[in-house]
């Protein structure tokens, strides 16, 4: 039996200090590789009519991606897109997500030398987002397995069930604050975003009074999931990331000095083989903070808009609250908070009879797979009683199945039920504004009349 030497927990960032004079150069390198070049390439492909490029660049597709999904579906279960193979098929999507030949990582050694140079130059912990290593989103086993094992206990079914009373109390307190307000309110800013950020803040022992900061930082992190951001959008996102990393550094120091009975305290005090490096710790907690509310805020907003357009179904749920679990699954299926993901093939593979080579990057359109007529009858129809709604892939699949899926479902179910109980005549009042994102789908603002 072999052993490994224990790795000490670093008290400071595990990267050497860098001159602030070089920051603009590093920022430019990061932007060029991660957004500038993709923006040029995708814009050209969109002008040529490529449906996937249009999904990622065309503002009209942001509002309604489903027409383009159907154009791609007509081409077959696996078709060529601007970035490589694309699938709209539920069966193929599920197979790719669960395949041991498909990983989330990217072999940088295969990139052209200028790209590799720019990535090395631009690498900096404080500007690292949730879609960069060592985040679990883009890390394959065995590291992914190690990270997931360390945080998994906080998201077990038992732990999620134990959170239910706290989620309800939090929802009721937020609605108490709304009860005295008249006229039109923004439901996203006042409720849909506040509920999940307060829940995840409690789980990670971060101060509740910093929730507005977390929402702002979370929006910055979410933006970096999209390819081809404008320079202004990217710089705003990077400022948010830097602020979030600075907060985390201080938060970790406080918990090392005075740990509590919370997930982050456990992570910062790990020792031996389990100890996380500073970069791993930042990546893991940043992902938990961001993912901890991104799905739920989009789920709640999408649900209210869909239910407002189908008042008979909302009325039925008010009369029979036992239907809320199914309603949440149908919202996740019909208007998925996460619209797409990708996998890189580590070896040659075949899906739906189409042979794909090692190294191919497969784009999985989750929003399209969740409207596959081969699985969901009349898929464009919203039906909270749909018997197989839970067959959706909104939480991905395989080893990267969303760790917080149970918590998101709980927050969605409790959040919508309590909202309906408190304001049974709530209606959308005005025009909601869609978030300017492609990977994530939700509402930036959602004006509603509470009474």
Secondary structure as GFF3:
##gff-version 3
##sequence-region A 1 451
A	DSSP	three_ten_helix	20	22	.	.	.	ID=ss1
A	DSSP	alpha_helix	23	31	.	.	.	ID=ss2
A	DSSP	pi_helix	32	36	.	.	.	ID=ss3
A	DSSP	alpha_helix	37	47	.	.	.	ID=ss4
A	DSSP	alpha_helix	51	57	.	.	.	ID=ss5
A	DSSP	alpha_helix	59	63	.	.	.	ID=ss6
A	DSSP	alpha_helix	66	73	.	.	.	ID=ss7
A	DSSP	beta_strand	78	81	.	.	.	ID=ss8
A	DSSP	beta_strand	84	87	.	.	.	ID=ss9
A	DSSP	alpha_helix	90	98	.	.	.	ID=ss10
A	DSSP	beta_strand	102	103	.	.	.	ID=ss11
A	DSSP	three_ten_helix	108	110	.	.	.	ID=ss12
A	DSSP	alpha_helix	113	122	.	.	.	ID=ss13
A	DSSP	three_ten_helix	125	127	.	.	.	ID=ss14
A	DSSP	three_ten_helix	136	138	.	.	.	ID=ss15
A	DSSP	alpha_helix	143	152	.	.	.	ID=ss16
A	DSSP	three_ten_helix	153	155	.	.	.	ID=ss17
A	DSSP	alpha_helix	157	179	.	.	.	ID=ss18
A	DSSP	beta_strand	184	186	.	.	.	ID=ss19
A	DSSP	alpha_helix	187	187	.	.	.	ID=ss20
A	DSSP	pi_helix	188	192	.	.	.	ID=ss21
A	DSSP	alpha_helix	193	204	.	.	.	ID=ss22
A	DSSP	three_ten_helix	208	210	.	.	.	ID=ss23
A	DSSP	alpha_helix	211	223	.	.	.	ID=ss24
A	DSSP	alpha_helix	231	257	.	.	.	ID=ss25
A	DSSP	alpha_helix	263	268	.	.	.	ID=ss26
A	DSSP	three_ten_helix	272	274	.	.	.	ID=ss27
A	DSSP	alpha_helix	278	308	.	.	.	ID=ss28
A	DSSP	alpha_helix	311	319	.	.	.	ID=ss29
A	DSSP	three_ten_helix	321	323	.	.	.	ID=ss30
A	DSSP	alpha_helix	324	334	.	.	.	ID=ss31
A	DSSP	beta_strand	340	345	.	.	.	ID=ss32
A	DSSP	beta_strand	349	351	.	.	.	ID=ss33
A	DSSP	beta_strand	354	356	.	.	.	ID=ss34
A	DSSP	beta_strand	361	365	.	.	.	ID=ss35
A	DSSP	alpha_helix	366	369	.	.	.	ID=ss36
A	DSSP	three_ten_helix	389	391	.	.	.	ID=ss37
A	DSSP	three_ten_helix	398	400	.	.	.	ID=ss38
A	DSSP	alpha_helix	405	422	.	.	.	ID=ss39
A	DSSP	beta_strand	427	428	.	.	.	ID=ss40
A	DSSP	beta_strand	433	434	.	.	.	ID=ss41
A	DSSP	beta_strand	443	445	.	.	.	ID=ss42
A	DSSP	beta_strand	447	449	.	.	.	ID=ss43
###
